[in-house]
Amino acid sequence: MKKVFVFPLLLLVLSALWLATGHKPLAAYWSRMTAPRIQEIPEKYVVTAETRDLDYSIDVAGDVAPEFQLEVKSEVGGKVKALYVEPGETVKEGDLLCEIDDTDLQNQKASVMAEIDGGKLLVKRAQDHYNRGKELFKAKLITKEAFDNLESDLAIQKNELAKSQRKLQTVVDQISKARIIAPSDGTVLQVLVIEGQVVVSAASVNSGTTLMIVADLSKLLVTTNVNQVDVAMLQLKQMVKVTMESIKQENMEARVCFIAPVATIKNGVKGFQVQATIVKPSPRLRPGMMVNLTVPVAHATQAVSVPVSAVFRGPNDQRVVYVLEENKPVVREVVVGVSGLDFTEIKKGLQAGEKILAVEPRVLQKKS
């Protein structure tokens, strides 16, 4: 039987390879030797690593709403007598918005005033009886009990008169409240009643009828829902960009003013409510419009970058690219940084100017 010296033969082959590679690491040479042999690589599958500025941001959609808005209600019930404003009108604090029919209140006022007139006559008569009784009591012509009764009658009539006067003041206040005035400067967003409609007063036992809604459109905010991954990157008072399809030429900014402490479900999607106050909103921006918020998260200046689609996952879940060396793809591990929609930063493993494959080599093998 012949003996086969396998180990010395293997050692001889490896030594030859080591000399042939010019003392380069054997693994790198083996990578090139085992790389798929592609006769010709189309230019469309080759990209060059370049330096550029990269931004990573979160884009979410939100609804515009006034930061402050008031529901105007009446403190007295009755029929709407007149409306003096329409939706879209700008009002100042104290402007007359609406009047409630005060006919019943005016009748009540007249009745109370008659009570007061009668009360004054009763007080005057009781006062005269008291004055005469006082003189008679001094002259010891009437008893102490009779004089005390005269004094009590005077006090009772004065008390009844005071009650009627307070009742009159209440009616007068109600009449003044039948004139609905603007609580603050703003714009009338909605008028929810019509002339002739009967409204219910706002009291502690019910909310009353809403007559109209007034808001300050100089202070607008955006309300949106952010998922649990992105919300962790947001901070209060952080500045974000506001864009809208119809007014792309106008750049607006907003400041994050609220991040919900607990998640809510909206349209079947769990997220956290976020509100941002718009700084100097466009005059063309209106409540109810939908806008896009762009939240900057990370930035890299003059970073070596390649298309996101040209970075792949290796066997151990590491990031790799396929660098072209002598027109052959060689796998190389890289460390990525800031990633945008189109490009990703290569922090380690690749130099600017190097060419890489935009697809995996096996894809080209199938096409060749």
Secondary structure as GFF3:
##gff-version 3
##sequence-region A 1 368
A	DSSP	alpha_helix	6	20	.	.	.	ID=ss1
A	DSSP	alpha_helix	26	34	.	.	.	ID=ss2
A	DSSP	three_ten_helix	43	45	.	.	.	ID=ss3
A	DSSP	beta_strand	46	48	.	.	.	ID=ss4
A	DSSP	beta_strand	50	66	.	.	.	ID=ss5
A	DSSP	beta_strand	69	73	.	.	.	ID=ss6
A	DSSP	beta_strand	78	83	.	.	.	ID=ss7
A	DSSP	beta_strand	90	91	.	.	.	ID=ss8
A	DSSP	beta_strand	96	100	.	.	.	ID=ss9
A	DSSP	alpha_helix	103	138	.	.	.	ID=ss10
A	DSSP	alpha_helix	144	177	.	.	.	ID=ss11
A	DSSP	beta_strand	179	181	.	.	.	ID=ss12
A	DSSP	beta_strand	186	191	.	.	.	ID=ss13
A	DSSP	beta_strand	198	199	.	.	.	ID=ss14
A	DSSP	beta_strand	210	215	.	.	.	ID=ss15
A	DSSP	beta_strand	220	226	.	.	.	ID=ss16
A	DSSP	three_ten_helix	231	233	.	.	.	ID=ss17
A	DSSP	beta_strand	239	243	.	.	.	ID=ss18
A	DSSP	three_ten_helix	245	247	.	.	.	ID=ss19
A	DSSP	beta_strand	252	259	.	.	.	ID=ss20
A	DSSP	beta_strand	264	266	.	.	.	ID=ss21
A	DSSP	beta_strand	269	279	.	.	.	ID=ss22
A	DSSP	beta_strand	290	307	.	.	.	ID=ss23
A	DSSP	three_ten_helix	308	310	.	.	.	ID=ss24
A	DSSP	beta_strand	312	313	.	.	.	ID=ss25
A	DSSP	beta_strand	319	325	.	.	.	ID=ss26
A	DSSP	beta_strand	328	333	.	.	.	ID=ss27
A	DSSP	beta_strand	335	339	.	.	.	ID=ss28
A	DSSP	beta_strand	343	348	.	.	.	ID=ss29
A	DSSP	beta_strand	355	357	.	.	.	ID=ss30
A	DSSP	alpha_helix	361	367	.	.	.	ID=ss31
###
